[in-house]
């Protein structure tokens, strides 16, 4: 699976999708990653905005996922202006 993840909600959705695809419970992922089930639940919900990176990486490793950093194309002037003006 390759998808751009630019915020915690998208990261949580990608983690949940992988977990459900494997038919694992949050408790199973938590045990494999040595974190709490609550941490996995909050991470999937996008509620762990200040989560320790090491714990997030442990969950990703448990699900056999990895983070790849890629250059993001610069935003066009029109898109930036639209974001400012609404």
ABEGO torsion letter per residue (X at the ends): XBBBBABAAAAAAAAAAAAAAAGBBAAAAAAAAGBBAAAAAAAAAGABAABBAAAAAAAAAAAGBBBBBBBBBBBBAAAAAAAAAX
